[in-house]
Amino acid sequence: MLVSGPSVHQMIVTLERRGLIVRTPGQARSIQLLVSPDLLPEL
């Protein structure tokens, strides 16, 4: 995947702003999904 670091950060910020995820400030790898697994597509 050829996605830059700043692009990924903007995606994360957008997901957080839309209420789909929550992050713990100052803690690495702290993303929590706020969407029900039933609403996610199966991979």
Backbone hydrogen bonds in HBPLUS format (Angstrom, degrees):
<---DONOR---> <-ACCEPTOR-->    atom                        ^
c    i                          cat <-CA-CA->   ^        H-A-AA   ^      H-
h    n   atom  resd res      DA  || num        DHA   H-A  angle D-A-AA Bond
n    s   type  num  typ     dist DA aas  dist angle  dist       angle   num
A0007-SER N   A0004-SER O   3.13 MM   3  5.25 121.7  2.49  98.2 112.7     1
A0008-VAL N   A0004-SER O   3.09 MM   4  6.45 157.8  2.14 154.3 160.1     2
A0009-HIS N   A0005-GLY O   2.97 MM   4  6.24 162.2  2.00 155.4 160.6     3
A0010-GLN N   A0006-PRO O   3.00 MM   4  6.20 156.3  2.05 142.8 148.7     4
A0011-MET N   A0007-SER O   3.01 MM   4  6.29 151.1  2.10 145.3 153.2     5
A0012-ILE N   A0008-VAL O   2.97 MM   4  6.29 158.3  2.02 153.6 159.0     6
A0013-VAL N   A0009-HIS O   2.92 MM   4  6.18 162.6  1.95 154.0 158.7     7
A0014-THR N   A0010-GLN O   2.95 MM   4  6.10 156.0  2.00 145.2 151.7     8
A0015-LEU N   A0011-MET O   2.97 MM   4  6.24 160.0  2.01 150.8 155.7     9
A0016-GLU N   A0012-ILE O   2.97 MM   4  6.20 155.8  2.03 149.8 156.6    10
A0017-ARG N   A0013-VAL O   2.89 MM   4  6.09 160.0  1.93 149.5 155.1    11
A0018-ARG N   A0014-THR O   3.02 MM   4  6.19 146.9  2.13 146.7 155.0    12
A0020-LEU N   A0015-LEU O   2.98 MM   5  5.36 157.4  2.04 168.7 162.4    13
A0019-GLY N   A0016-GLU O   3.03 MM   3  5.15 158.1  2.08 105.7 112.3    14
A0034-LEU N   A0020-LEU O   2.86 MM  14  5.16 169.5  1.87 143.5 140.4    15
A0022-VAL N   A0032-GLN O   2.98 MM  10  5.30 142.7  2.13 142.4 153.4    16
A0032-GLN N   A0022-VAL O   2.84 MM  10  5.30 154.2  1.91 154.0 162.5    17
A0027-GLN N   A0024-THR O   3.17 MM   3  5.69 155.8  2.23 140.8 139.7    18
A0039-LEU N   A0036-SER O   2.90 MM   3  5.55 155.6  1.96 120.8 127.7    19
A0040-LEU N   A0037-PRO O   3.20 MM   3  5.30 161.7  2.23 105.8 111.5    20
